[in-house]
Amino acid sequence: MDFRLPKPVPDQKLRRAEALDALDSVLPFDRRDFLAEILTDDDVATLRHLAKEGIGENSLRALASDLGYLEAWSLAATGFSLPWPAPEALLIKFVAHHLWDPAKRETDVSHGMPEDVSAALKSAKLLRVDGPHAPNTVRRRLSSWSTLTGWRGFVGKFNAPVLRSAIKLAVRASARPRGRKSKKAVTADVLTSLLNTCAGDRLVDVRDRALLITAFASGGRRRSEIASLRFEQIVEQDPVPADPKVPDGDKLPCLSIRLGRTKTTQADSDAFVLLVGRPVTVLQAWLERAEISEGAVFRGIDRWGNLEKRALTPQAVNLILKRRIAEAGFDPMAFSAHGLRSGYLTETARRGIPLPEAMQQSQHRSVQQASNYYNDAERTLGRAARIIV
């Protein structure tokens, strides 16, 4: 049986593809053809409207990705594109298809996502797991659905008590433990190994060295923040004392990075983080070598070693990290770019740096989230688990 998703007529696809070309700085090129096939004309119009309204590139990219998935799921599950606004029953169906009890599935094949829906999404390379989805993924897609509903001028049922109850019960039934974005943290010792893999003089080595040390030392910046970092955000500061207790002693170079719009700050925020010492010299060496004086800081390098104008994507940042992880002899499956963020906080905990000071650099909003890394570090170094050794 053919489970492929229905295709639009050629003229429709061409029109949508041309409209999406206007968003080429946001949407991955290799996904535009897929989006042109699966999105409706109104979907494309909404995305273009959001771009004109100045929504952040990362947010728009995430919304486009979620919208593509939702439309594909709706076509596979109902045979129709998403209705706007979505009825409450369709929202509950979405939850039931993505959050379910694996034990019950063994005795009831109709429980969870139907096989034909799963096959259609896998054929479109939108589904990679056979079990229930991560609750956070489901919540994020529902949130994107809600946001897009609002932008279309409708009021959705996303806060309906029945839906909230269904999500709560489904999360409990799925019994899926919450996993970290990176199984292992990129702590200082791991970072040293990664930097050793790019200690050469090739352009790609100079870039990767600067990317890794900047991402870590600036508080464990997210891959989206590193990918979108621009030269204009970097501000040279006066040198600072190498030893804060000896203000008149040796000095270290210092830069500030203005964060602008991030996951936890607004575009007009004056939030910044500092780079001090070696990270400054490594970053400056990259900027000088690549002759970058404006625009994107971290850019692609083609197979011939030529620098490209376009900034790296967040996915490219993750792939660079994984490639260097493999070259250092570690398991790439155990690390992701988020490991730089968790690694920074883990390392500050190991060195006894107060949590508020670490959070000022990492820009975490939640003390609870940031303290989880501290708690893990303290537990592994503490005596409570060493009663019998």
N, C-alpha and C positions, 0 to 999 in steps of 0.2 A: 504493500500500500504506500502511496506517495504522500508524505506528511509535509511537503514543502508549503511555505506560506504563499498565498495568492500574490501574483505580480500585477503591478499597474500597467496600463497601456503605455506604449513607448513615449507618446507625446506628453503624458502626465509626468513620467519619470524624468524626461528631459527638462521640462519646465521647472520641476522641483529641484533638480540638480543644479540648474542655472541660478535659482534663487538661493540655494545653499552655498554656492560659490562665493557669495557675498560675505559669508561667515568663515572663509578659509583660514583666517588666523585663529579661529576658535575650534572648529570641528576638524578632527583628524581626516586627512585626505582619503585614507583607505576605508573610512566609514561613510563617506558622503553618498556613495552609490547605494549602500544599504539603506541609509536614511531616506533617500529619494524614493526608494521602492516602498518603504513601509509607512512613512508619514503621509498625512493628508495635506491638502493645500492649506487648510486652516492651521495645521500644526506648524508648517513652515512659516506662515505669516506670523504666528505667535513668537517663534524663535527670533525672527528678524526684528519684531517689535521690541523684544526684550533686549536685543543687542543695541538698538537705538536708544533705549532708556538708560543705557549705561550699566547694566548688570555686569558684575565681574566675569572675566573670561572663564575662570575655573567653575563658577556657579553655572554659567550658561552651558559649558561643556557637560557638566554633570546632569543638568536638566535635559539636554538633548539626548544624552545616553539613556537616561531613565525613560524619557518619552518614547524612544525607539523600542525599548524593551516592552513597555506597557502596551504600545500599539500592536507589537508582534504577539504578545500574550493574548490580547483581546481577539485578534483575528484567529488565533489557533483555538482559543477556548470557546468563542461564541460565533465565529464566522463573520464578524463585523468589526469595523474600526471602533475606537473608543467613543462612547456617547458623552456629550458634555451638557450638563453635569452628569456624572456617573450615578446611577441609582445605588442605593445602599446595598442591595442584593449583590451587585457586581463587585463592590468593594469587599464584601464578606467572602465572595467566591475567590477573589484574589488572595485573601489571607488563607483560605482553606487549601488552595493549590500550592502555597509556598511554605506554610507552617503546619506540620502534621506529625503524628506519632509513628515512628518507624516500626514499633512493635505491633501496632494495630494494622499497619500496612501488610504485615506478613500473613494476616488472616483475612484481610479485607482489601482486595486489589483496587476497589473503587475509592479507597481512602487516599487523600492527598491529590497530587497533580495527575490527571489521566495520562496514560501512556502516549496517546496521539498528540496531546498538547506538548508533553515533554519532548517527543521526537521532533516536532516542528521547530521548537526553540533550539534544540541541539543542532538541527540541520542548518539553522541560521547562525550558528556559533554564538548563541546568546545564553546557553545553559551548559554548564560543565559539571554540575553536581547531580548525583542521583538521589540524595537524601533531601531533607527539608533545608530551606535557606536559613541563613543567619538572621535572627530577629532584627538586628540593626539594618541589614540590607532591605528587609521588607518595610521597616518603618521609614527608611530614607526614600524609598520609591513611592510610598504613600504620601510622604511629605512633598515630594516633587509633583505628584499628581494633584495634591491640594493647591500648591503654588500655581501651577499651570491653569487650574480651574478658576482661581481668583483672577489671574491675568486675563482670562477670557470673559470676565464680567459675571461669572456664576458663583453661587454659594453651594459648596459641596456638603456631603454628609460625613465628613471625615472625623468629626467630633461626636458622632452619634453614639449613645451609650451602648447600643448593641455591637457596634464595630469595636469600640474600646474593649468591651468584654470578650469579644471573639479573639482579639489579638492577645489579651492577657491569658486566656485559656489555651490558645494555640502555642504560645511561647512555653507555657508550663508543660504541655503535652509533648512538644518537640524534644525536650530534654537535651538540648544542644548546648554544651558548655561554651561560654564566651571565650573566643580565642583572641590573642593579640595580633595586631597587624603585622608584627614581626616576631616570630617565635623566639628569636634571640636578639639581645641588644648589642649594638655596635659600641662597645665600651672602649676605653683608651687603648688597651692592649690590642684589640681587634683593629681599631683604626690605624695603629702603627703598622700592622701587617698589611693593611690595604694601601697605605701610603708607600710602603716598600715596593709594591707591584707597579707603581707609577712614578718611580724615582728617576726615570730616564729623561731625555731631553726632547723627545718627540712632542709635537704640539698637543696630541691627545693626552700624553702623560701630564704635561703642565696643566691642561684644563682639568683633568680628573683629580689631580692633586689639590688644586684650588677648590674645586667643587666639594670634595669630601671634607676637607678641613674647615671650609667656611660653613658648611651645613652643620657640622658638629659643634664647632667653637661658638657659633652665634646662638647657641641655646637649643640645638637640635631642630633646625628649621624644617618645616614640611617640604616634601618634594615639589609641591605646587609653588611654594614661596621661592625655592631655589630656581625653579624653571622660569619664573616670572621676574626674577631679580633684574633690575636695570641699573645702569651706571649712575643714573641721576639720583638713586637712592643711597649711594655711598658718599659719605661726608668725612673728609680728613679731619682728625682732631689733634690737639696738642699731645705730645708724648706724655706718658704717665709713668709714675715710679715703678720700677721693677719690683720693689718691696714696699708695700703701702706704709710699713712702719718706718721707712727711711725715705721721706719725701724728697730729700735733696740728693739721693743716690742715683744710680744708673736709671736711664729712662728706656721705655719700650714704645714702639710706634702704636698708634691707636686710630681706629676708624669706627664710625657709627653707621649702622644700616637702618634707614628709615623704613618702617614696615608697610605703611599705607594700609590698603585693604587686605586683610587675611581672614582666616576662619574665625579669629577671636578679636579682630580690630576692624574699625571702619576706615573708609578711604581717606577721611579727613583727620584721622587720628595722628597724634604726634608721637606715637610709640616708636621706640627704637631699641636696638640691641648693640652691643659693642664687640669689636674684635680687638684683641691686644696681643702684641708680640708676634710670634711666628706665623699665625694665620694671616696677619696683615701683610707680611712680606711675601707669603705664598700667593695671596690674592693679587697683590700688586704686580708680581712677576708675570702672572697670567694676563693681566690687563695690558701690560707693556708688550709682552710677546705677541699677543693677538691684535695689538694696536686698537684696542677698544676704548673709545672716549665718549660714546653715547650708545643708547639702546641696550639691548639684551646683554647681560654679562656672560652667561653660559650658553654657548651656541653649538650647533652641530658641526662635525668635521667629516668630510666625505672620505671615501676609501683611498683617495690619493693624498690625503692629509691637508686638504684645503678647507679653510674656515668658511662656514656658511653664515648668512645674515640672520636667518630665522633662529629664534630661541629654541632651546631644548624643550620638549614636552615633559610633563611630570612623569609619563611612562618611560621616557628616555633616561631620566634621572634614576629611576628605579633599576633599569637595565644596566646602567653604568655601575651602580653599586653591586648588583648581582655578578656582573662580569669580573669585577675586582675581587669579590668574595671568592669566586671560583679560582682565580689566579693565585690567591693567597692560601688555597688549600682547604677552605671551609665549604660547607654545604650551602649552595645558593638557595635551596628550598627553605632553609632555616632563617634566612635574613631577607628583609626588604628595606626600602629607604626609610620607613618609619623606625627602623632599628637605630638610626642616628639620633632620633628624638628621644626614644626610650633610653638609649645608651648614654646620652648626655646627663639625664637625670639620675640614672643609676650611678654614673661616675661621680657626680657631685655628692651623692649620698655616701659613697665609699670614702670620699675625702673629707667628710664631716662638714660640708658647706651647708649652712642653714637653708631650709626649704624656701622661705620667702625670697632669699637672695637668688636661689636657683630659678625660681618662678619668674623673677624680674627679667632674667635673660631668656628663659624658654617661652615666656608670655602665655603660660597656662592660666586659664581663668579659674579652673576648679582645683581647689586645694586637695580634694579627695582624689581626683584623677592623678595629679602630680605626686601625691604622697604614696600612691600604690607602688611606684618604683622605689621610693625610699624604704617602704615597708619590706619589699622583697629583698633589697640589699641588706637591710638590718637583720632579717630573719636568717639569711644564709651565713652571716657573720656572727650571729648571736649564739648563746649557750643553750637555748631552749630545746633545740633539735639534737643536742649533743649529750643527752643524759646517758646513753649507752653508746660507746664508740669502740 
